[in-house]
Amino acid sequence: MRPDPDVVARRIHDALVLVHLRTDGIYEMNSTAARVWELLSESCDDAQIRARLLEEFEVAPEVLEREIAQALAVFREAQLVTEDPRA
């Protein structure tokens, strides 16, 4: 999975805002979802994302798993990501 090329991400103060240029959808990400987005943008896979977030956030692994799953579900539902053909 990788960010759709029609999605623009911008930091506004402490928030990450995603704008989908095809749908005109605007999404404000919480800190976990923002970091997942940044790592997807760096071409990290699922395992790398989980490992990095466990290092960066003080949270129980099961809570982090739920947050990552929720973020990815939002990304998919809003068509903010595409499946990576290299996968």
PyMOL Python script that loads the backbone (N, CA, C, O; Angstrom):
from pymol import cmd

cmd.read_pdbstr("""\
ATOM      1  N   MET A   1       0.843  -1.166   0.000  1.00  0.00           N
ATOM      2  CA  MET A   1       0.000   0.000   0.000  1.00  0.00           C
ATOM      3  C   MET A   1       0.897   1.240   0.000  1.00  0.00           C
ATOM      4  O   MET A   1       1.943   1.275   0.648  1.00  0.00           O
ATOM      5  N   ARG A   2       0.460   2.240  -0.736  1.00  0.00           N
ATOM      6  CA  ARG A   2       1.215   3.501  -0.782  1.00  0.00           C
ATOM      7  C   ARG A   2       0.228   4.647  -0.969  1.00  0.00           C
ATOM      8  O   ARG A   2      -0.900   4.425  -1.409  1.00  0.00           O
ATOM      9  N   PRO A   3       0.640   5.870  -0.641  1.00  0.00           N
ATOM     10  CA  PRO A   3      -0.253   7.014  -0.823  1.00  0.00           C
ATOM     11  C   PRO A   3      -0.642   7.178  -2.293  1.00  0.00           C
ATOM     12  O   PRO A   3       0.188   7.032  -3.190  1.00  0.00           O
ATOM     13  N   ASP A   4      -1.905   7.481  -2.518  1.00  0.00           N
ATOM     14  CA  ASP A   4      -2.382   7.767  -3.874  1.00  0.00           C
ATOM     15  C   ASP A   4      -1.703   9.039  -4.354  1.00  0.00           C
ATOM     16  O   ASP A   4      -1.591   9.994  -3.586  1.00  0.00           O
ATOM     17  N   PRO A   5      -1.246   9.080  -5.603  1.00  0.00           N
ATOM     18  CA  PRO A   5      -0.566  10.277  -6.106  1.00  0.00           C
ATOM     19  C   PRO A   5      -1.466  11.514  -6.157  1.00  0.00           C
ATOM     20  O   PRO A   5      -0.963  12.632  -6.261  1.00  0.00           O
ATOM     21  N   ASP A   6      -2.785  11.330  -6.085  1.00  0.00           N
ATOM     22  CA  ASP A   6      -3.706  12.460  -6.094  1.00  0.00           C
ATOM     23  C   ASP A   6      -4.007  12.990  -4.694  1.00  0.00           C
ATOM     24  O   ASP A   6      -4.926  13.790  -4.516  1.00  0.00           O
ATOM     25  N   VAL A   7      -3.241  12.551  -3.706  1.00  0.00           N
ATOM     26  CA  VAL A   7      -3.431  13.024  -2.334  1.00  0.00           C
ATOM     27  C   VAL A   7      -2.238  13.884  -1.939  1.00  0.00           C
ATOM     28  O   VAL A   7      -1.081  13.492  -2.092  1.00  0.00           O
ATOM     29  N   VAL A   8      -2.552  15.061  -1.429  1.00  0.00           N
ATOM     30  CA  VAL A   8      -1.531  16.001  -0.969  1.00  0.00           C
ATOM     31  C   VAL A   8      -1.575  16.035   0.551  1.00  0.00           C
ATOM     32  O   VAL A   8      -2.647  16.161   1.144  1.00  0.00           O
ATOM     33  N   ALA A   9      -0.419  15.924   1.175  1.00  0.00           N
ATOM     34  CA  ALA A   9      -0.325  15.973   2.637  1.00  0.00           C
ATOM     35  C   ALA A   9       0.406  17.243   3.048  1.00  0.00           C
ATOM     36  O   ALA A   9       1.431  17.605   2.470  1.00  0.00           O
ATOM     37  N   ARG A  10      -0.146  17.918   4.065  1.00  0.00           N
ATOM     38  CA  ARG A  10       0.481  19.140   4.572  1.00  0.00           C
ATOM     39  C   ARG A  10       0.383  19.168   6.088  1.00  0.00           C
ATOM     40  O   ARG A  10      -0.656  18.847   6.665  1.00  0.00           O
ATOM     41  N   ARG A  11       1.469  19.553   6.715  1.00  0.00           N
ATOM     42  CA  ARG A  11       1.466  19.775   8.162  1.00  0.00           C
ATOM     43  C   ARG A  11       0.951  21.191   8.408  1.00  0.00           C
ATOM     44  O   ARG A  11       1.419  22.157   7.807  1.00  0.00           O
ATOM     45  N   ILE A  12      -0.010  21.283   9.295  1.00  0.00           N
ATOM     46  CA  ILE A  12      -0.524  22.585   9.728  1.00  0.00           C
ATOM     47  C   ILE A  12      -0.444  22.571  11.243  1.00  0.00           C
ATOM     48  O   ILE A  12      -1.257  21.940  11.918  1.00  0.00           O
ATOM     49  N   HIS A  13       0.545  23.273  11.764  1.00  0.00           N
ATOM     50  CA  HIS A  13       0.864  23.239  13.190  1.00  0.00           C
ATOM     51  C   HIS A  13       1.169  21.792  13.579  1.00  0.00           C
ATOM     52  O   HIS A  13       2.102  21.200  13.037  1.00  0.00           O
ATOM     53  N   ASP A  14       0.413  21.218  14.497  1.00  0.00           N
ATOM     54  CA  ASP A  14       0.674  19.841  14.935  1.00  0.00           C
ATOM     55  C   ASP A  14      -0.152  18.809  14.176  1.00  0.00           C
ATOM     56  O   ASP A  14      -0.031  17.612  14.436  1.00  0.00           O
ATOM     57  N   ALA A  15      -0.978  19.248  13.254  1.00  0.00           N
ATOM     58  CA  ALA A  15      -1.871  18.333  12.535  1.00  0.00           C
ATOM     59  C   ALA A  15      -1.330  18.011  11.147  1.00  0.00           C
ATOM     60  O   ALA A  15      -0.614  18.805  10.537  1.00  0.00           O
ATOM     61  N   LEU A  16      -1.693  16.827  10.668  1.00  0.00           N
ATOM     62  CA  LEU A  16      -1.420  16.462   9.282  1.00  0.00           C
ATOM     63  C   LEU A  16      -2.760  16.443   8.565  1.00  0.00           C
ATOM     64  O   LEU A  16      -3.688  15.745   8.972  1.00  0.00           O
ATOM     65  N   VAL A  17      -2.845  17.210   7.504  1.00  0.00           N
ATOM     66  CA  VAL A  17      -4.076  17.293   6.726  1.00  0.00           C
ATOM     67  C   VAL A  17      -3.813  16.675   5.361  1.00  0.00           C
ATOM     68  O   VAL A  17      -2.823  16.987   4.700  1.00  0.00           O
ATOM     69  N   LEU A  18      -4.729  15.783   4.949  1.00  0.00           N
ATOM     70  CA  LEU A  18      -4.657  15.149   3.637  1.00  0.00           C
ATOM     71  C   LEU A  18      -5.784  15.702   2.782  1.00  0.00           C
ATOM     72  O   LEU A  18      -6.926  15.802   3.231  1.00  0.00           O
ATOM     73  N   VAL A  19      -5.458  16.058   1.552  1.00  0.00           N
ATOM     74  CA  VAL A  19      -6.466  16.541   0.605  1.00  0.00           C
ATOM     75  C   VAL A  19      -6.427  15.632  -0.610  1.00  0.00           C
ATOM     76  O   VAL A  19      -5.394  15.488  -1.263  1.00  0.00           O
ATOM     77  N   HIS A  20      -7.568  15.018  -0.904  1.00  0.00           N
ATOM     78  CA  HIS A  20      -7.673  14.152  -2.082  1.00  0.00           C
ATOM     79  C   HIS A  20      -8.135  15.036  -3.242  1.00  0.00           C
ATOM     80  O   HIS A  20      -9.271  15.511  -3.253  1.00  0.00           O
ATOM     81  N   LEU A  21      -7.264  15.249  -4.201  1.00  0.00           N
ATOM     82  CA  LEU A  21      -7.532  16.191  -5.288  1.00  0.00           C
ATOM     83  C   LEU A  21      -8.647  15.744  -6.224  1.00  0.00           C
ATOM     84  O   LEU A  21      -9.320  16.588  -6.817  1.00  0.00           O
ATOM     85  N   ARG A  22      -8.861  14.428  -6.372  1.00  0.00           N
ATOM     86  CA  ARG A  22      -9.942  13.944  -7.243  1.00  0.00           C
ATOM     87  C   ARG A  22     -11.311  14.067  -6.594  1.00  0.00           C
ATOM     88  O   ARG A  22     -12.296  14.379  -7.262  1.00  0.00           O
ATOM     89  N   THR A  23     -11.370  13.820  -5.284  1.00  0.00           N
ATOM     90  CA  THR A  23     -12.664  13.797  -4.602  1.00  0.00           C
ATOM     91  C   THR A  23     -12.941  15.065  -3.802  1.00  0.00           C
ATOM     92  O   THR A  23     -14.055  15.262  -3.317  1.00  0.00           O
ATOM     93  N   ASP A  24     -11.943  15.918  -3.662  1.00  0.00           N
ATOM     94  CA  ASP A  24     -12.027  17.125  -2.829  1.00  0.00           C
ATOM     95  C   ASP A  24     -12.217  16.800  -1.349  1.00  0.00           C
ATOM     96  O   ASP A  24     -12.617  17.667  -0.573  1.00  0.00           O
ATOM     97  N   GLY A  25     -11.934  15.563  -0.953  1.00  0.00           N
ATOM     98  CA  GLY A  25     -12.028  15.185   0.454  1.00  0.00           C
ATOM     99  C   GLY A  25     -10.862  15.759   1.236  1.00  0.00           C
ATOM    100  O   GLY A  25      -9.727  15.786   0.761  1.00  0.00           O
ATOM    101  N   ILE A  26     -11.161  16.217   2.445  1.00  0.00           N
ATOM    102  CA  ILE A  26     -10.145  16.775   3.336  1.00  0.00           C
ATOM    103  C   ILE A  26     -10.191  15.980   4.636  1.00  0.00           C
ATOM    104  O   ILE A  26     -11.264  15.789   5.209  1.00  0.00           O
ATOM    105  N   TYR A  27      -9.026  15.514   5.107  1.00  0.00           N
ATOM    106  CA  TYR A  27      -8.948  14.638   6.270  1.00  0.00           C
ATOM    107  C   TYR A  27      -7.859  15.138   7.202  1.00  0.00           C
ATOM    108  O   TYR A  27      -6.733  15.389   6.774  1.00  0.00           O
ATOM    109  N   GLU A  28      -8.196  15.283   8.480  1.00  0.00           N
ATOM    110  CA  GLU A  28      -7.207  15.642   9.489  1.00  0.00           C
ATOM    111  C   GLU A  28      -6.854  14.381  10.270  1.00  0.00           C
ATOM    112  O   GLU A  28      -7.737  13.699  10.791  1.00  0.00           O
ATOM    113  N   MET A  29      -5.580  14.080  10.346  1.00  0.00           N
ATOM    114  CA  MET A  29      -5.110  12.847  10.965  1.00  0.00           C
ATOM    115  C   MET A  29      -4.686  13.075  12.411  1.00  0.00           C
ATOM    116  O   MET A  29      -4.095  14.103  12.742  1.00  0.00           O
ATOM    117  N   ASN A  30      -5.000  12.091  13.279  1.00  0.00           N
ATOM    118  CA  ASN A  30      -4.454  12.148  14.632  1.00  0.00           C
ATOM    119  C   ASN A  30      -2.968  11.791  14.550  1.00  0.00           C
ATOM    120  O   ASN A  30      -2.465  11.482  13.470  1.00  0.00           O
ATOM    121  N   SER A  31      -2.273  11.831  15.671  1.00  0.00           N
ATOM    122  CA  SER A  31      -0.816  11.650  15.629  1.00  0.00           C
ATOM    123  C   SER A  31      -0.414  10.268  15.121  1.00  0.00           C
ATOM    124  O   SER A  31       0.563  10.147  14.383  1.00  0.00           O
ATOM    125  N   THR A  32      -1.150   9.225  15.503  1.00  0.00           N
ATOM    126  CA  THR A  32      -0.817   7.878  15.031  1.00  0.00           C
ATOM    127  C   THR A  32      -1.054   7.752  13.534  1.00  0.00           C
ATOM    128  O   THR A  32      -0.184   7.276  12.804  1.00  0.00           O
ATOM    129  N   ALA A  33      -2.224   8.174  13.073  1.00  0.00           N
ATOM    130  CA  ALA A  33      -2.531   8.090  11.642  1.00  0.00           C
ATOM    131  C   ALA A  33      -1.568   8.932  10.825  1.00  0.00           C
ATOM    132  O   ALA A  33      -1.169   8.538   9.729  1.00  0.00           O
ATOM    133  N   ALA A  34      -1.195  10.083  11.348  1.00  0.00           N
ATOM    134  CA  ALA A  34      -0.234  10.940  10.642  1.00  0.00           C
ATOM    135  C   ALA A  34       1.101  10.223  10.477  1.00  0.00           C
ATOM    136  O   ALA A  34       1.710  10.267   9.408  1.00  0.00           O
ATOM    137  N   ARG A  35       1.549   9.568  11.533  1.00  0.00           N
ATOM    138  CA  ARG A  35       2.833   8.866  11.452  1.00  0.00           C
ATOM    139  C   ARG A  35       2.737   7.657  10.520  1.00  0.00           C
ATOM    140  O   ARG A  35       3.684   7.370   9.788  1.00  0.00           O
ATOM    141  N   VAL A  36       1.606   6.947  10.538  1.00  0.00           N
ATOM    142  CA  VAL A  36       1.406   5.831   9.599  1.00  0.00           C
ATOM    143  C   VAL A  36       1.505   6.376   8.175  1.00  0.00           C
ATOM    144  O   VAL A  36       2.166   5.773   7.329  1.00  0.00           O
ATOM    145  N   TRP A  37       0.857   7.504   7.903  1.00  0.00           N
ATOM    146  CA  TRP A  37       0.895   8.112   6.567  1.00  0.00           C
ATOM    147  C   TRP A  37       2.334   8.444   6.166  1.00  0.00           C
ATOM    148  O   TRP A  37       2.761   8.150   5.050  1.00  0.00           O
ATOM    149  N   GLU A  38       3.071   9.056   7.085  1.00  0.00           N
ATOM    150  CA  GLU A  38       4.460   9.419   6.787  1.00  0.00           C
ATOM    151  C   GLU A  38       5.303   8.181   6.468  1.00  0.00           C
ATOM    152  O   GLU A  38       6.123   8.201   5.550  1.00  0.00           O
ATOM    153  N   LEU A  39       5.097   7.118   7.224  1.00  0.00           N
ATOM    154  CA  LEU A  39       5.860   5.895   6.982  1.00  0.00           C
ATOM    155  C   LEU A  39       5.452   5.221   5.677  1.00  0.00           C
ATOM    156  O   LEU A  39       6.298   4.669   4.974  1.00  0.00           O
ATOM    157  N   LEU A  40       4.155   5.261   5.346  1.00  0.00           N
ATOM    158  CA  LEU A  40       3.724   4.760   4.032  1.00  0.00           C
ATOM    159  C   LEU A  40       4.398   5.567   2.923  1.00  0.00           C
ATOM    160  O   LEU A  40       4.799   5.014   1.898  1.00  0.00           O
ATOM    161  N   SER A  41       4.517   6.860   3.133  1.00  0.00           N
ATOM    162  CA  SER A  41       5.159   7.742   2.148  1.00  0.00           C
ATOM    163  C   SER A  41       6.636   7.421   1.977  1.00  0.00           C
ATOM    164  O   SER A  41       7.226   7.710   0.936  1.00  0.00           O
ATOM    165  N   GLU A  42       7.229   6.823   3.003  1.00  0.00           N
ATOM    166  CA  GLU A  42       8.636   6.410   2.946  1.00  0.00           C
ATOM    167  C   GLU A  42       8.781   4.981   2.428  1.00  0.00           C
ATOM    168  O   GLU A  42       9.869   4.409   2.482  1.00  0.00           O
ATOM    169  N   SER A  43       7.684   4.403   1.926  1.00  0.00           N
ATOM    170  CA  SER A  43       7.658   3.036   1.390  1.00  0.00           C
ATOM    171  C   SER A  43       7.874   1.956   2.436  1.00  0.00           C
ATOM    172  O   SER A  43       8.365   0.875   2.112  1.00  0.00           O
ATOM    173  N   CYS A  44       7.516   2.231   3.690  1.00  0.00           N
ATOM    174  CA  CYS A  44       7.606   1.209   4.731  1.00  0.00           C
ATOM    175  C   CYS A  44       6.473   0.204   4.557  1.00  0.00           C
ATOM    176  O   CYS A  44       5.365   0.568   4.165  1.00  0.00           O
ATOM    177  N   ASP A  45       6.756  -1.054   4.849  1.00  0.00           N
ATOM    178  CA  ASP A  45       5.710  -2.075   4.807  1.00  0.00           C
ATOM    179  C   ASP A  45       5.054  -2.176   6.184  1.00  0.00           C
ATOM    180  O   ASP A  45       5.445  -1.473   7.116  1.00  0.00           O
ATOM    181  N   ASP A  46       4.062  -3.048   6.305  1.00  0.00           N
ATOM    182  CA  ASP A  46       3.300  -3.176   7.554  1.00  0.00           C
ATOM    183  C   ASP A  46       4.205  -3.471   8.752  1.00  0.00           C
ATOM    184  O   ASP A  46       4.064  -2.850   9.805  1.00  0.00           O
ATOM    185  N   ALA A  47       5.118  -4.402   8.594  1.00  0.00           N
ATOM    186  CA  ALA A  47       5.995  -4.781   9.703  1.00  0.00           C
ATOM    187  C   ALA A  47       6.892  -3.615  10.116  1.00  0.00           C
ATOM    188  O   ALA A  47       7.107  -3.392  11.308  1.00  0.00           O
ATOM    189  N   GLN A  48       7.410  -2.880   9.153  1.00  0.00           N
ATOM    190  CA  GLN A  48       8.263  -1.740   9.464  1.00  0.00           C
ATOM    191  C   GLN A  48       7.462  -0.640  10.167  1.00  0.00           C
ATOM    192  O   GLN A  48       7.962  -0.001  11.093  1.00  0.00           O
ATOM    193  N   ILE A  49       6.239  -0.425   9.734  1.00  0.00           N
ATOM    194  CA  ILE A  49       5.391   0.589  10.364  1.00  0.00           C
ATOM    195  C   ILE A  49       5.148   0.221  11.824  1.00  0.00           C
ATOM    196  O   ILE A  49       5.302   1.059  12.713  1.00  0.00           O
ATOM    197  N   ARG A  50       4.770  -1.022  12.067  1.00  0.00           N
ATOM    198  CA  ARG A  50       4.507  -1.456  13.444  1.00  0.00           C
ATOM    199  C   ARG A  50       5.751  -1.316  14.321  1.00  0.00           C
ATOM    200  O   ARG A  50       5.671  -0.817  15.443  1.00  0.00           O
ATOM    201  N   ALA A  51       6.885  -1.752  13.811  1.00  0.00           N
ATOM    202  CA  ALA A  51       8.127  -1.682  14.586  1.00  0.00           C
ATOM    203  C   ALA A  51       8.497  -0.240  14.913  1.00  0.00           C
ATOM    204  O   ALA A  51       8.857   0.066  16.050  1.00  0.00           O
ATOM    205  N   ARG A  52       8.411   0.640  13.933  1.00  0.00           N
ATOM    206  CA  ARG A  52       8.767   2.045  14.153  1.00  0.00           C
ATOM    207  C   ARG A  52       7.825   2.705  15.152  1.00  0.00           C
ATOM    208  O   ARG A  52       8.267   3.450  16.027  1.00  0.00           O
ATOM    209  N   LEU A  53       6.516   2.431  15.023  1.00  0.00           N
ATOM    210  CA  LEU A  53       5.562   3.062  15.928  1.00  0.00           C
ATOM    211  C   LEU A  53       5.723   2.541  17.356  1.00  0.00           C
ATOM    212  O   LEU A  53       5.549   3.297  18.311  1.00  0.00           O
ATOM    213  N   LEU A  54       6.053   1.264  17.509  1.00  0.00           N
ATOM    214  CA  LEU A  54       6.304   0.741  18.851  1.00  0.00           C
ATOM    215  C   LEU A  54       7.511   1.414  19.491  1.00  0.00           C
ATOM    216  O   LEU A  54       7.545   1.595  20.708  1.00  0.00           O
ATOM    217  N   GLU A  55       8.495   1.784  18.688  1.00  0.00           N
ATOM    218  CA  GLU A  55       9.658   2.513  19.197  1.00  0.00           C
ATOM    219  C   GLU A  55       9.314   3.958  19.554  1.00  0.00           C
ATOM    220  O   GLU A  55       9.834   4.504  20.526  1.00  0.00           O
ATOM    221  N   GLU A  56       8.437   4.572  18.764  1.00  0.00           N
ATOM    222  CA  GLU A  56       8.169   6.005  18.884  1.00  0.00           C
ATOM    223  C   GLU A  56       7.059   6.369  19.870  1.00  0.00           C
ATOM    224  O   GLU A  56       7.082   7.457  20.445  1.00  0.00           O
ATOM    225  N   PHE A  57       6.092   5.479  20.074  1.00  0.00           N
ATOM    226  CA  PHE A  57       4.947   5.774  20.934  1.00  0.00           C
ATOM    227  C   PHE A  57       4.976   4.879  22.161  1.00  0.00           C
ATOM    228  O   PHE A  57       5.318   3.700  22.071  1.00  0.00           O
ATOM    229  N   GLU A  58       4.619   5.439  23.303  1.00  0.00           N
ATOM    230  CA  GLU A  58       4.493   4.650  24.523  1.00  0.00           C
ATOM    231  C   GLU A  58       3.055   4.154  24.595  1.00  0.00           C
ATOM    232  O   GLU A  58       2.176   4.821  25.141  1.00  0.00           O
ATOM    233  N   VAL A  59       2.835   2.972  24.033  1.00  0.00           N
ATOM    234  CA  VAL A  59       1.488   2.407  23.955  1.00  0.00           C
ATOM    235  C   VAL A  59       1.610   0.888  23.928  1.00  0.00           C
ATOM    236  O   VAL A  59       2.596   0.335  23.440  1.00  0.00           O
ATOM    237  N   ALA A  60       0.589   0.230  24.462  1.00  0.00           N
ATOM    238  CA  ALA A  60       0.574  -1.236  24.441  1.00  0.00           C
ATOM    239  C   ALA A  60       0.466  -1.710  22.990  1.00  0.00           C
ATOM    240  O   ALA A  60      -0.238  -1.093  22.190  1.00  0.00           O
ATOM    241  N   PRO A  61       1.152  -2.793  22.648  1.00  0.00           N
ATOM    242  CA  PRO A  61       1.120  -3.292  21.266  1.00  0.00           C
ATOM    243  C   PRO A  61      -0.287  -3.539  20.728  1.00  0.00           C
ATOM    244  O   PRO A  61      -0.556  -3.251  19.562  1.00  0.00           O
ATOM    245  N   GLU A  62      -1.187  -4.065  21.555  1.00  0.00           N
ATOM    246  CA  GLU A  62      -2.543  -4.344  21.070  1.00  0.00           C
ATOM    247  C   GLU A  62      -3.321  -3.051  20.783  1.00  0.00           C
ATOM    248  O   GLU A  62      -4.149  -3.009  19.873  1.00  0.00           O
ATOM    249  N   VAL A  63      -3.052  -2.011  21.558  1.00  0.00           N
ATOM    250  CA  VAL A  63      -3.692  -0.713  21.295  1.00  0.00           C
ATOM    251  C   VAL A  63      -3.144  -0.134  19.997  1.00  0.00           C
ATOM    252  O   VAL A  63      -3.895   0.387  19.172  1.00  0.00           O
ATOM    253  N   LEU A  64      -1.847  -0.230  19.826  1.00  0.00           N
ATOM    254  CA  LEU A  64      -1.231   0.273  18.597  1.00  0.00           C
ATOM    255  C   LEU A  64      -1.758  -0.472  17.377  1.00  0.00           C
ATOM    256  O   LEU A  64      -2.029   0.146  16.348  1.00  0.00           O
ATOM    257  N   GLU A  65      -1.905  -1.786  17.479  1.00  0.00           N
ATOM    258  CA  GLU A  65      -2.440  -2.575  16.364  1.00  0.00           C
ATOM    259  C   GLU A  65      -3.818  -2.060  15.938  1.00  0.00           C
ATOM    260  O   GLU A  65      -4.096  -1.917  14.747  1.00  0.00           O
ATOM    261  N   ARG A  66      -4.677  -1.784  16.927  1.00  0.00           N
ATOM    262  CA  ARG A  66      -6.020  -1.264  16.620  1.00  0.00           C
ATOM    263  C   ARG A  66      -5.941   0.094  15.937  1.00  0.00           C
ATOM    264  O   ARG A  66      -6.663   0.356  14.976  1.00  0.00           O
ATOM    265  N   GLU A  67      -5.054   0.960  16.442  1.00  0.00           N
ATOM    266  CA  GLU A  67      -4.921   2.307  15.861  1.00  0.00           C
ATOM    267  C   GLU A  67      -4.402   2.241  14.429  1.00  0.00           C
ATOM    268  O   GLU A  67      -4.882   2.969  13.559  1.00  0.00           O
ATOM    269  N   ILE A  68      -3.433   1.380  14.185  1.00  0.00           N
ATOM    270  CA  ILE A  68      -2.906   1.220  12.829  1.00  0.00           C
ATOM    271  C   ILE A  68      -3.999   0.680  11.906  1.00  0.00           C
ATOM    272  O   ILE A  68      -4.183   1.184  10.798  1.00  0.00           O
ATOM    273  N   ALA A  69      -4.714  -0.331  12.357  1.00  0.00           N
ATOM    274  CA  ALA A  69      -5.793  -0.917  11.549  1.00  0.00           C
ATOM    275  C   ALA A  69      -6.860   0.127  11.234  1.00  0.00           C
ATOM    276  O   ALA A  69      -7.357   0.185  10.110  1.00  0.00           O
ATOM    277  N   GLN A  70      -7.211   0.946  12.214  1.00  0.00           N
ATOM    278  CA  GLN A  70      -8.206   1.997  11.984  1.00  0.00           C
ATOM    279  C   GLN A  70      -7.709   3.013  10.964  1.00  0.00           C
ATOM    280  O   GLN A  70      -8.457   3.423  10.076  1.00  0.00           O
ATOM    281  N   ALA A  71      -6.453   3.419  11.088  1.00  0.00           N
ATOM    282  CA  ALA A  71      -5.889   4.384  10.151  1.00  0.00           C
ATOM    283  C   ALA A  71      -5.893   3.820   8.735  1.00  0.00           C
ATOM    284  O   ALA A  71      -6.294   4.503   7.793  1.00  0.00           O
ATOM    285  N   LEU A  72      -5.447   2.578   8.584  1.00  0.00           N
ATOM    286  CA  LEU A  72      -5.409   1.968   7.249  1.00  0.00           C
ATOM    287  C   LEU A  72      -6.812   1.795   6.675  1.00  0.00           C
ATOM    288  O   LEU A  72      -7.015   1.944   5.470  1.00  0.00           O
ATOM    289  N   ALA A  73      -7.777   1.483   7.534  1.00  0.00           N
ATOM    290  CA  ALA A  73      -9.168   1.354   7.069  1.00  0.00           C
ATOM    291  C   ALA A  73      -9.691   2.699   6.554  1.00  0.00           C
ATOM    292  O   ALA A  73     -10.366   2.749   5.526  1.00  0.00           O
ATOM    293  N   VAL A  74      -9.386   3.769   7.254  1.00  0.00           N
ATOM    294  CA  VAL A  74      -9.795   5.108   6.802  1.00  0.00           C
ATOM    295  C   VAL A  74      -9.113   5.436   5.482  1.00  0.00           C
ATOM    296  O   VAL A  74      -9.754   5.933   4.556  1.00  0.00           O
ATOM    297  N   PHE A  75      -7.826   5.163   5.393  1.00  0.00           N
ATOM    298  CA  PHE A  75      -7.089   5.440   4.155  1.00  0.00           C
ATOM    299  C   PHE A  75      -7.711   4.693   2.976  1.00  0.00           C
ATOM    300  O   PHE A  75      -7.903   5.265   1.903  1.00  0.00           O
ATOM    301  N   ARG A  76      -8.025   3.411   3.183  1.00  0.00           N
ATOM    302  CA  ARG A  76      -8.620   2.617   2.098  1.00  0.00           C
ATOM    303  C   ARG A  76     -10.018   3.124   1.741  1.00  0.00           C
ATOM    304  O   ARG A  76     -10.322   3.333   0.566  1.00  0.00           O
ATOM    305  N   GLU A  77     -10.860   3.320   2.744  1.00  0.00           N
ATOM    306  CA  GLU A  77     -12.243   3.742   2.512  1.00  0.00           C
ATOM    307  C   GLU A  77     -12.311   5.081   1.782  1.00  0.00           C
ATOM    308  O   GLU A  77     -13.166   5.282   0.920  1.00  0.00           O
ATOM    309  N   ALA A  78     -11.413   5.986   2.128  1.00  0.00           N
ATOM    310  CA  ALA A  78     -11.389   7.308   1.507  1.00  0.00           C
ATOM    311  C   ALA A  78     -10.585   7.321   0.207  1.00  0.00           C
ATOM    312  O   ALA A  78     -10.438   8.366  -0.427  1.00  0.00           O
ATOM    313  N   GLN A  79     -10.070   6.165  -0.184  1.00  0.00           N
ATOM    314  CA  GLN A  79      -9.277   6.033  -1.404  1.00  0.00           C
ATOM    315  C   GLN A  79      -8.029   6.924  -1.377  1.00  0.00           C
ATOM    316  O   GLN A  79      -7.629   7.492  -2.393  1.00  0.00           O
ATOM    317  N   LEU A  80      -7.435   7.028  -0.205  1.00  0.00           N
ATOM    318  CA  LEU A  80      -6.219   7.826  -0.040  1.00  0.00           C
ATOM    319  C   LEU A  80      -4.967   7.036  -0.386  1.00  0.00           C
ATOM    320  O   LEU A  80      -3.888   7.607  -0.547  1.00  0.00           O
ATOM    321  N   VAL A  81      -5.113   5.711  -0.502  1.00  0.00           N
ATOM    322  CA  VAL A  81      -3.974   4.842  -0.809  1.00  0.00           C
ATOM    323  C   VAL A  81      -4.317   3.954  -1.999  1.00  0.00           C
ATOM    324  O   VAL A  81      -5.479   3.751  -2.350  1.00  0.00           O
ATOM    325  N   THR A  82      -3.266   3.443  -2.596  1.00  0.00           N
ATOM    326  CA  THR A  82      -3.413   2.437  -3.657  1.00  0.00           C
ATOM    327  C   THR A  82      -2.559   1.239  -3.251  1.00  0.00           C
ATOM    328  O   THR A  82      -1.625   1.365  -2.458  1.00  0.00           O
ATOM    329  N   GLU A  83      -2.889   0.098  -3.796  1.00  0.00           N
ATOM    330  CA  GLU A  83      -2.081  -1.090  -3.519  1.00  0.00           C
ATOM    331  C   GLU A  83      -0.756  -0.950  -4.266  1.00  0.00           C
ATOM    332  O   GLU A  83      -0.726  -0.565  -5.435  1.00  0.00           O
ATOM    333  N   ASP A  84       0.313  -1.263  -3.590  1.00  0.00           N
ATOM    334  CA  ASP A  84       1.644  -1.134  -4.162  1.00  0.00           C
ATOM    335  C   ASP A  84       1.876  -2.303  -5.124  1.00  0.00           C
ATOM    336  O   ASP A  84       1.845  -3.459  -4.702  1.00  0.00           O
ATOM    337  N   PRO A  85       2.109  -2.016  -6.419  1.00  0.00           N
ATOM    338  CA  PRO A  85       2.315  -3.100  -7.377  1.00  0.00           C
ATOM    339  C   PRO A  85       3.598  -3.901  -7.119  1.00  0.00           C
ATOM    340  O   PRO A  85       3.762  -5.002  -7.644  1.00  0.00           O
ATOM    341  N   ARG A  86       4.500  -3.344  -6.312  1.00  0.00           N
ATOM    342  CA  ARG A  86       5.747  -4.058  -5.998  1.00  0.00           C
ATOM    343  C   ARG A  86       5.523  -5.124  -4.944  1.00  0.00           C
ATOM    344  O   ARG A  86       6.377  -5.988  -4.744  1.00  0.00           O
ATOM    345  N   ALA A  87       4.367  -5.074  -4.255  1.00  0.00           N
ATOM    346  CA  ALA A  87       4.126  -6.019  -3.149  1.00  0.00           C
ATOM    347  C   ALA A  87       3.794  -7.406  -3.663  1.00  0.00           C
ATOM    348  O   ALA A  87       3.564  -8.320  -2.870  1.00  0.00           O
TER     349      ALA A  87
END
""", "prot")
cmd.dss("prot")
cmd.show_as("cartoon", "prot")
cmd.util.cbc("prot")
cmd.orient("prot")
